[in-house]
Amino acid sequence: MPENCDVLIVGGGPAGLAAGEAAAKQGVRTLILERQHEIGYPIHTSGGTWVSDMQALNIPRALYHPINKVVFVSPQREVPLSYLPAVACVVDVRGLYQHLAARAIAAGASLRVRHTVEQTLLEDGRVCGVTAKNHAGERISQRSAVTVDASGFSRHVGVRTGMGKAFHRYGFGAEYDMYAPYYPQDELYLIMGSRFAPRGYAWAFPHGDGRVRLGVGVIHPDCDDDARIYLDSIIRDVPQLTEKFKDASPIEFHTGLFPSEGPFERFSRDGLLLAGDAGGHGSTLVGEGIRFAIYSGQMAGSVAAEAVKAGNTSAAFLGRFTKNGIMHLT
């Protein structure tokens, strides 16, 4: 027998969790499905964002690491910029996502991990839920008045319902999360140049307690290279970093994909909204997506709940969640 909810959210990343909190706060039955066994794992982002946004979103100070100095490095020059107070920060990715999950649950949403969405349910062209497989291999049908696709780069529901094709232009990033005892924890590096990251850039993002995320991102199909082949050369070939990474060793390895085509013209069809990376919500200039994901998730969850309460889940009503509403954040 199918199960029912008012708002179904596919994906337990920042967009999905923010949507879950926003919808549940309006008193509608809200369910979030996440395919991984843990919220915030695996990590697919370097976690760079802005202090002002973390404050506006009521993120606890313990979950982000302020940066006072940003250094831009190219083969020809180095440009250091200092900020007091700090304007940039690096988040504790796993901690942030689990905080957002706790907020959604506290608001009344239900969260199920280890649930993989397989198919989309349609009735007369309207999205009315999904089928999913749980950790025991059991298949369930989950019906809903509104579905929010917050499945990230895969945009699982959107692709299967004709809201767009798989992303053609995208950033591919690879990074080490390292323990680097000599790295200054208030300095962030952005490294440009085809020698280090063709059609992209490299980074060193400290996030406290001697930890630094050292990564490389390249844009496909502008560049066919695998970002991972450049990763080990950054410490060796960027003189500004050599001493700072003395005696450093990686503790984790992360990869991630980021859509680089900009936001869709529309994010809704009957019974469906797209939020976060699934809707192309993010900065294509620097590959930054966390704050956009949270803001767009909040908007999507609010609009979905309003649609349920109004008894109108048409594309026109859900279209209140617009491109203009997202892009004012840039």
C-alpha positions in Angstrom: 0.0 0.0 0.0 1.3 3.5 -0.8 2.2 5.9 2.0 1.1 9.5 1.9 2.5 12.9 2.9 1.8 16.4 1.9 5.3 17.5 0.9 7.9 14.9 -0.2 11.5 16.0 -0.5 14.0 13.9 -2.4 17.5 14.5 -1.0 18.9 15.2 2.4 21.5 17.8 1.5 21.3 21.5 2.5 18.5 22.3 0.0 16.3 19.3 1.0 16.8 19.8 4.7 16.0 23.5 4.5 12.9 22.7 2.5 11.9 20.2 5.1 12.2 22.6 7.9 10.3 25.4 6.0 7.4 23.1 5.0 7.1 21.4 8.4 6.9 24.8 10.1 3.7 25.5 8.2 2.1 22.4 9.7 2.0 20.1 6.6 3.1 16.5 6.7 6.7 16.6 5.4 9.0 13.7 4.6 12.6 13.8 3.5 14.2 10.8 1.7 18.0 10.5 1.7 19.8 7.7 -0.1 23.0 7.7 2.0 23.3 6.1 5.4 24.3 9.3 7.1 23.5 13.0 6.6 26.5 15.0 5.5 28.4 12.0 4.2 30.1 11.7 1.8 31.4 15.3 1.6 31.1 16.8 -1.9 32.0 20.5 -1.2 34.9 22.5 0.1 32.6 24.4 2.3 33.6 28.0 1.5 30.9 30.6 2.0 30.2 34.0 3.8 29.9 34.9 7.4 26.9 37.2 6.9 24.9 34.4 5.3 25.7 32.0 8.1 24.5 34.6 10.6 21.4 35.3 8.6 20.6 31.6 8.5 21.1 31.2 12.2 23.9 28.7 11.8 25.8 28.2 15.2 29.2 29.9 15.3 30.8 26.6 16.1 29.9 25.3 12.6 31.9 27.8 10.6 35.5 29.0 10.7 36.0 32.7 9.9 38.8 33.7 7.5 40.6 37.1 8.0 43.0 36.9 5.0 42.3 35.8 1.4 45.3 35.4 -0.9 44.9 35.2 -4.7 47.9 33.5 -6.4 48.7 33.3 -10.1 52.0 32.4 -11.9 52.8 36.2 -12.2 51.5 37.7 -9.0 50.1 37.4 -5.5 47.3 39.6 -4.1 46.6 39.4 -0.4 43.4 40.9 1.0 42.7 41.3 4.7 39.3 41.6 6.4 38.5 42.6 9.9 36.1 41.4 10.9 36.1 38.3 8.7 33.7 38.2 5.8 34.5 34.7 4.4 34.3 31.4 6.3 34.7 27.6 5.8 31.9 25.5 7.2 32.0 22.2 9.1 30.1 20.4 6.3 29.0 17.3 8.1 28.2 19.3 11.2 26.2 21.9 9.2 24.1 19.3 7.4 23.3 17.4 10.5 22.4 20.7 12.2 20.0 21.4 9.4 18.6 17.9 9.7 17.9 18.4 13.4 16.2 21.7 12.7 13.9 20.0 10.1 13.0 17.2 12.5 12.4 19.6 15.3 10.0 21.5 13.1 8.0 18.3 12.5 9.5 16.8 9.4 10.3 13.1 9.1 13.7 12.0 7.7 14.5 8.6 6.3 18.1 7.7 5.4 19.1 4.7 3.2 16.1 5.3 1.0 17.0 5.4 -2.7 14.4 6.9 -5.1 13.9 4.9 -8.2 10.8 6.1 -10.2 8.5 9.1 -10.3 4.8 8.6 -9.9 2.7 10.5 -12.4 -1.1 11.0 -12.7 -2.4 12.9 -15.7 0.9 14.6 -16.1 1.1 15.6 -12.4 3.9 14.5 -10.2 2.3 12.7 -7.2 5.2 11.0 -5.5 8.0 8.5 -6.0 8.9 4.8 -5.6 11.9 4.1 -3.5 13.9 1.2 -2.1 14.9 1.1 1.6 17.9 -0.4 3.3 16.3 -3.8 3.4 15.6 -3.8 -0.3 11.9 -3.3 0.1 10.2 -1.1 -2.4 7.7 1.5 -1.3 5.4 3.9 -3.1 5.4 7.3 -1.4 2.6 9.6 -2.6 2.6 13.4 -2.0 0.8 16.5 -3.0 4.0 18.3 -3.8 7.5 16.8 -4.5 10.6 18.8 -4.1 13.6 17.5 -6.1 16.6 18.4 -4.0 18.7 15.5 -5.2 21.6 17.7 -6.1 23.6 17.3 -9.3 21.7 14.2 -10.4 18.4 16.1 -10.3 16.8 12.7 -10.2 13.1 13.6 -10.4 13.6 16.6 -12.7 15.3 14.7 -15.4 12.8 11.9 -15.3 9.8 14.3 -15.6 11.1 16.4 -18.5 12.3 19.4 -16.5 15.7 19.2 -18.1 18.5 17.0 -19.3 21.5 15.9 -17.3 24.0 18.8 -16.9 26.4 19.2 -19.8 28.6 21.9 -18.3 29.8 21.3 -14.8 32.6 21.7 -12.4 34.5 18.6 -11.2 36.5 19.1 -7.9 38.8 16.9 -5.9 40.3 17.7 -2.6 42.2 16.4 0.4 41.1 17.3 3.9 44.5 17.4 5.6 46.0 17.8 9.0 48.6 20.6 8.4 50.2 21.7 11.7 52.1 24.7 10.1 49.2 26.1 8.0 48.0 29.5 9.3 44.3 28.9 10.2 43.2 32.5 9.3 44.5 32.4 5.7 42.6 31.1 2.6 44.3 30.7 -0.8 42.8 30.8 -4.3 45.2 29.7 -7.0 44.8 30.4 -10.7 46.7 29.3 -13.8 46.5 26.5 -16.3 49.5 24.9 -14.8 47.6 24.3 -11.5 43.9 24.1 -12.6 43.1 24.6 -16.3 39.7 26.2 -16.8 39.3 26.4 -13.0 41.2 27.1 -9.8 42.7 25.5 -6.8 42.1 26.3 -3.2 43.4 25.9 0.4 40.6 26.3 2.9 41.4 26.0 6.6 38.6 25.0 8.9 40.1 24.8 12.4 42.1 22.5 14.6 45.0 22.3 12.1 42.7 21.0 9.3 42.9 22.4 5.7 40.9 21.4 2.6 43.3 21.5 -0.4 41.5 21.1 -3.7 41.4 21.6 -7.4 38.3 22.2 -9.6 38.1 22.2 -13.4 35.2 22.9 -15.7 34.0 20.2 -18.1 33.7 20.1 -21.1 35.9 23.2 -21.4 38.7 21.0 -20.0 38.8 17.2 -20.3 41.3 16.7 -17.5 40.6 14.9 -14.3 41.0 17.4 -11.4 42.7 14.6 -9.4 45.8 14.6 -11.5 46.6 18.2 -10.4 46.0 17.7 -6.7 49.3 16.4 -5.6 51.3 19.0 -7.5 49.7 22.0 -5.7 51.9 21.6 -2.6 55.0 20.9 -4.6 54.6 23.6 -7.3 53.0 26.5 -5.5 55.9 28.1 -3.5 53.5 30.1 -1.2 52.2 26.8 0.1 55.2 24.6 0.4 56.3 25.5 3.9 52.7 25.9 5.1 52.1 22.2 4.3 55.3 20.9 5.9 54.6 17.6 7.6 51.0 17.6 6.4 49.0 14.5 5.6 45.6 13.8 4.2 42.9 12.5 6.5 40.0 12.4 4.0 39.6 12.6 0.2 36.5 14.2 -1.4 35.2 14.7 -4.9 32.2 16.6 -6.1 30.3 17.9 -9.1 28.7 21.3 -9.5 26.3 22.5 -12.2 27.8 25.4 -14.2 25.0 26.2 -16.6 23.1 28.7 -14.4 19.6 28.4 -13.0 16.7 27.0 -15.0 14.1 29.4 -16.5 11.5 27.6 -14.5 11.6 25.4 -11.4 8.1 24.0 -11.3 5.6 21.7 -13.0 2.4 20.3 -11.7 3.2 18.8 -8.3 7.0 19.4 -8.5 9.6 21.9 -7.5 13.4 21.9 -8.1 15.7 23.3 -5.4 19.5 23.7 -4.9 21.8 22.1 -7.4 18.9 20.3 -9.0 17.6 23.7 -10.2 21.1 25.0 -11.0 21.0 27.4 -8.0 24.5 28.5 -7.2 27.4 30.7 -8.3 28.8 29.6 -11.6 31.6 32.1 -11.2 33.3 30.4 -8.2 31.4 27.1 -7.8 29.7 28.1 -4.6 26.4 26.5 -3.7 25.8 26.0 0.0 24.1 29.3 0.8 22.1 29.2 -2.4 21.0 25.6 -1.6 19.7 26.6 1.8 18.0 29.7 0.7 16.4 28.0 -2.3 15.3 25.1 -0.1 13.6 27.4 2.3 11.8 29.1 -0.5 10.7 25.8 -2.1 9.5 24.4 1.2 7.5 27.5 2.0 5.9 27.6 -1.5 5.2 23.8 -1.4 3.4 24.1 2.0 1.4 27.1 0.8 0.3 25.1 -2.3 -0.8 22.2 -0.1 -2.8 24.5 2.2 -4.4 26.3 -0.7 -5.3 23.0 -2.4 -3.5 24.2 -5.6 -0.4 22.3 -6.6 -0.4 23.4 -10.2 2.8 24.6 -11.9 1.3 28.1 -12.0 0.9 28.3 -8.2 4.3 26.6 -7.5 5.8 29.0 -10.0 5.8 31.6 -7.2 9.2 30.0 -6.6 10.9 31.9 -9.4 14.2 32.5 -11.0 14.1 36.1 -9.8 13.5 34.9 -6.2 16.7 32.9 -6.3 19.0 35.2 -8.3 18.5 38.2 -6.0 20.8 36.3 -3.6 23.8 36.8 -5.9 
